[in-house]
């Protein structure tokens, strides 16, 4: 297959707030790309999670991309009055009552390698004191 007809390389993501068992709506994120392990990061797109916690509108990756970074602004999500249900989850956890800042992890950065023509779905499982990620489908 020639590069002119090669399938695009794409990324999607979603966030589940595991402390309350629901999608994390309204989380801003940026998508950055680079070519090679020592290449400079270039901002390539931005989005905000929808009511289902998903970002379906991230742009296709430019040719030559070898690494992608998703930066999630989770501090704003946890500090937002419309998402105050996390406070109930904090009270249920064996965690310090007083913290130095509003969010233990103010941002989450996920970096992963990509291959041309593949789709990468990278979900974020989030709670006030931890997170995990995986390659989804």
N, C-alpha and C positions, 0 to 999 in steps of 0.2 A: 504494500500500500504506500503510495507516495505521501509526502508530508502535506501536500495540498488537500488530500482527502482523508488524512488521519483524523480519528475521533478526538474531540477536544479533551483536555485534562480539566477536571472540575472538582469543586469542593462544596460540601454542604455540612451543616452542623445542627445540633439541637442541644438544649440544656434542660435537664430534669433536676429540680430542687428536691433532693432526696430527704431533706429535713421535714418537708411538708407533703411530699408525694405528689407534686404537681409540676407542670412546665414552668420554667422561669421566663416570664414575659418581660420585655423591655430592656434586655441586656444588650448594651452596645458592644460591637466587636469590630476589629479591623483585621484585614487579611493582608499579609506581606509576603513577598516572594523573593527568591534569590536563585542564582545559577552557580552551582558549586559550593562546597563546604566553606570556602573563604570569601564568597561573594558578598557584596553589600545588600542589605535588606532594602526593598523598595515597597512602599505602600501600594497596594493594588486594588483594594476595595474596602467597603465598610457596610455594615448592616446593623439591624437591631432585631432581636428575637420577637416573633409574633406571639399571639395568644397561646399557640401550641408549643412555644419554646423553640421554634425552628427558624433558621435562616435559609431560605430557598433562593435568594436573589444574589448570591455572590457571583462575581464575574468568572468566566473561564480563565484558566491560567495562561500566561503568555508562553510561546514556544521557548524551550530552553530552561524552563523552571525545573529545578531539582529539589528545592526545599520550600516548604510553606510554613508560615507562622500565623496562628490565630491568637489574637490578644483580646481577652474578654474583660470588660470593665465591670467586675462583680461588686465592687464596693458600693457603687451607686445603686445597684439592685438591692443589696441588703440594707442600705440606709434609707431607701425610698419609703415614704409613708404608705404608699399603696401596696407595698410588699412587706408589711410589718408582721405577717404570720411567722416569719423566721424567729422573731423574739420568743414566741412560745416554744419553739424547738430548742433554742438556747437554754431556756429554763429547765428543759427536760434532760439536758446533757450534763455530765459531770465535768463542767468547764468553769474557769474563773469567772466570777461575777463582774469583775472590772477588767477591761482590756485597755491597752494603750491607744487603740484606734477603733473606729466603728466596724471595721472588718478585719479579721485575722489575715485573710488573703485578699488584699485590695484589688489584685488583678491576677488573672491566670493566663499564662502564655504557653501555648502548645506548639511545638515544632515537630514536623514530620517530613520524611522524604517522599517524593512522588515520582512516578514513571509516566511518560507520555501516553495519552489515550485512556487513562484510567479515571474512574470516579472515586473520590475519597469522602466518605461520610464519617465525621469525627464527633461523636457525642461527648458531652461533658456532664458528668454526674456531680452535682454540687451540693454542699451544705456549708453552714457557717464556719466549720473548723476543718474542712477537708474537701478533696475532690479527686475524681479519677476520670480517665479517658480511655477510649478504645477505638479501634477501627470498626465501624459498623458497616451496614450494607444498605 
